[in-house]
Amino acid sequence: MPTPPMILLLSGSVRSGSSNEAALRTVRAVAPDRLRVVLHEGPAELPHFNPDDDHDPLPPAVARLRAAIDEAAAVLICTPEYAGTLPGAFKNLLDWTVGGTEICDKPTAWINVAAPGRGHGAEATLRTVLGYTGARIVEPACVRIPVAPGTAGPDGVLTDVGVRERLAEVLDTLTA
Ligand SMILES: Cc1cc2nc3c(=O)[nH]c(=O)nc-3n(C[C@H](O)[C@H](O)[C@H](O)COP(=O)(O)O)c2cc1C
């Protein structure tokens, strides 16, 4: 039996109780058996990007990130906006992808879970940065699905049926 394609989920928030991570956990929860969905742990463990360190042997957390991207059939991002742009910790993660080729031409999309009218700066920056990394943006899978803060269940997964359905659709579109 062939190994199911792996979909890599990247959260831009390192906050416990993050709505963005809750949305990604929910994507994993609603994923069909035909996919293996992996939430990348540890953006906070990455060292600050330094071109001097961007060579073999890579810092272990960077090597793990690049290996995960390499293995992935597609990447799905969910990030908050801080001060009109991407959180520094997530920009740091993306900076570490530039020196590798793993993300080049990788089907990639994002979900904006901010309230209507919010988070556009993060989306715009994400589009710019992903352009530099060479990721292949899957436009129909880049959507806005507002998630009200604090609506995850005790397992950290969102319970709203409509939100769950829309998240499942994103996964379908990204992997179509
Ligand atoms: C320091 C700081 C700056 C923020 N700046 C913005 C902003 O510029 N635009 C926006 O829409 N939301 C902004 N927010 C709100 C966050 O994006 C929001 O709290 C989001 O839910 C955090 O995501 P998380 O729940 O996944 O951690 C900011 C929050 C913080 C703490």
The ligand as an ORCA input file, in Angstrom:
! r2SCAN-3c Opt
* xyz 0 1
  C       1.841     42.578     19.727
  C       0.597     42.312     18.934
  C       0.396     42.979     17.750
  C      -0.751     42.724     16.969
  N      -0.901     43.385     15.789
  C      -1.972     43.107     15.008
  C      -2.127     43.747     13.749
  O      -1.325     44.546     13.327
  N      -3.202     43.416     12.993
  C      -4.136     42.486     13.407
  O      -5.080     42.215     12.658
  N      -4.001     41.866     14.613
  C      -2.955     42.154     15.410
  N      -2.804     41.531     16.624
  C      -3.814     40.554     17.033
  C      -3.345     39.127     16.779
  O      -3.114     38.902     15.411
  C      -4.386     38.183     17.318
  O      -4.349     38.291     18.727
  C      -4.250     36.757     16.916
  O      -5.359     36.036     17.331
  C      -3.098     36.061     17.529
  O      -3.034     34.756     16.977
  P      -2.928     33.468     17.890
  O      -4.236     33.358     18.652
  O      -2.772     32.347     16.923
  O      -1.751     33.623     18.766
  C      -1.695     41.773     17.417
  C      -1.463     41.098     18.619
  C      -0.343     41.359     19.367
  C      -0.113     40.590     20.652
*
